[in-house]
């Protein structure tokens, strides 16, 4: 039995210790906002926050996150920065197919929480590895910069 702190709530899960956090979120807790992409931490689709830092949930075993603060896309609007990022995504029409966007929003929110005025290099570094097949990278950068200016 593992105790997880997800979106400010304690959750008990009876799963193998090596089960990836992504599968606990999606299959055990029915929190489907975090998506499956590659399964090898290369695409960023499964990004969540662990103690405020973005991580790839597809490769992190649940035992490694027990008792730590996990934030998923379902709760990202509980912070002012998360709300601003979501508004900017809509205002700048970032989303096309939308599949990667929960991971993109999680990465952008972590960036802006840690660096409220990122330059292009900081944005590139923070968003590296968050792949978008629709290639909305220019819109993503514009949205991040608009939050930084506000």
C-alpha positions in Angstrom: 0.0 0.0 0.0 1.4 3.4 -1.0 0.2 6.8 0.3 0.4 9.5 -2.4 -0.2 13.2 -2.0 -2.0 14.1 -5.2 -3.4 17.6 -5.8 -3.3 18.3 -2.1 -5.2 15.1 -1.1 -3.8 11.9 0.5 -4.6 8.9 -1.7 -4.0 5.2 -0.7 -3.2 2.9 -3.6 -2.5 -0.8 -3.5 -0.2 -1.3 -6.4 3.2 -2.8 -7.1 6.1 -0.5 -6.0 7.5 -0.4 -9.5 4.3 0.6 -11.2 4.9 3.9 -13.1 3.1 6.9 -11.6 1.4 7.5 -14.9 -0.5 4.2 -14.7 -1.5 4.8 -11.1 -2.9 8.1 -12.1 -4.7 6.9 -15.2 -5.7 3.3 -14.5 -6.0 3.2 -10.7 -7.2 6.7 -9.8 -9.0 7.5 -13.1 -7.2 10.8 -13.5 -6.9 10.8 -17.3 -5.7 14.3 -17.8 -2.1 13.1 -17.8 -1.5 11.3 -21.1 0.6 8.4 -22.3 2.9 9.2 -25.1 6.1 7.3 -25.5 6.6 5.4 -22.3 10.3 6.2 -22.2 10.3 9.9 -20.9 11.2 11.3 -24.3 8.0 13.2 -25.3 6.8 15.1 -22.3 3.1 14.2 -22.7 3.0 12.6 -19.2 4.5 15.6 -17.4 3.3 16.2 -13.8 4.9 18.2 -11.0 6.7 16.5 -8.1 7.4 18.9 -5.3 6.9 21.7 -7.8 9.3 20.3 -10.4 8.2 18.8 -13.8 8.8 15.1 -14.1 7.9 12.4 -16.6 5.4 10.2 -14.8 5.7 7.3 -17.3 9.1 6.2 -15.9 8.9 7.2 -12.2 7.9 4.2 -10.0 5.2 4.9 -7.5 7.4 4.0 -4.6 9.7 6.9 -5.5 7.0 9.5 -5.1 5.2 8.2 -2.0 4.6 11.0 0.5 5.8 13.7 -1.9 3.6 16.4 -3.4 2.3 15.5 -6.9 0.3 18.0 -9.0 -1.5 16.9 -12.1 -3.2 18.9 -14.9 -6.5 18.4 -13.0 -5.3 20.9 -10.3 -3.0 23.2 -12.2 -5.6 26.0 -12.2 -5.4 26.1 -8.4 -2.5 28.5 -8.7 -2.4 31.9 -10.2 0.4 30.9 -12.6 -1.5 27.8 -13.7 -4.6 29.8 -14.4 -2.6 32.4 -16.3 -0.9 29.7 -18.4 -4.3 28.1 -19.3 -5.7 31.5 -20.2 -2.7 32.3 -22.4 -3.1 28.9 -24.1 -6.6 29.8 -25.1 -5.8 33.5 -26.0 -3.0 32.5 -28.3 -4.8 29.4 -29.7 -1.9 27.1 -28.8 -3.9 23.9 -29.0 -4.5 22.1 -32.3 -5.0 18.4 -31.7 -4.4 18.9 -28.0 -2.9 15.6 -27.1 0.4 17.0 -25.8 -1.0 20.0 -24.2 -1.4 18.8 -20.6 2.3 18.1 -20.6 3.1 21.4 -22.3 1.0 23.3 -19.7 2.6 21.5 -16.8 6.1 22.2 -18.1 5.3 25.9 -18.8 3.7 26.4 -15.4 6.7 24.9 -13.6 9.0 27.2 -15.7 7.0 30.3 -14.8 6.7 29.4 -11.1 10.5 29.1 -10.9 11.4 31.9 -13.3 8.6 34.5 -13.8 10.5 36.3 -16.6 12.2 33.6 -18.7 14.2 34.6 -21.8 14.1 32.5 -25.0 17.0 30.3 -23.7 15.2 29.5 -20.5 12.0 28.7 -22.4 13.8 26.5 -24.8 15.5 24.6 -21.9 12.3 24.2 -19.9 10.3 23.1 -22.8 12.9 20.8 -24.4 11.6 17.3 -24.9 8.0 18.3 -24.8 7.1 17.3 -28.3 4.2 18.6 -30.3 3.3 16.8 -33.5 1.3 19.8 -34.6 4.3 22.0 -34.2 2.7 24.8 -32.2 6.1 25.7 -30.7 5.8 29.4 -31.8 2.4 29.7 -30.1 3.7 28.0 -27.0 6.6 30.5 -26.7 4.2 33.4 -27.3 1.8 32.2 -24.7 4.6 31.7 -22.1 6.0 35.2 -22.9 2.5 36.7 -22.5 2.2 35.2 -19.0 5.6 36.6 -18.1 4.6 40.1 -19.2 1.4 40.0 -17.2 
